[in-house]
């Protein structure tokens, strides 16, 4: 698979993959720093964090895109 923007992988059809909902906040902190989702436990799942914050994607959560 070819690398996409910011080193993300692309699917065979060229679409950039989305983070899985079962990714843990602790794992995301390894990528985005210890300040990522500072009020959340490290064992919280991404899909739970998105639901609690009212966001629909990791990008929206990080950049405040809506």
Secondary structure, DSSP 8 states (H G I E B T S, - for coil): --B-GGG-BB-TTS-B----TT-BHHHHHHHH-TTTTTTS-TT-BHHHHHHHHT-SSHHHHHH---
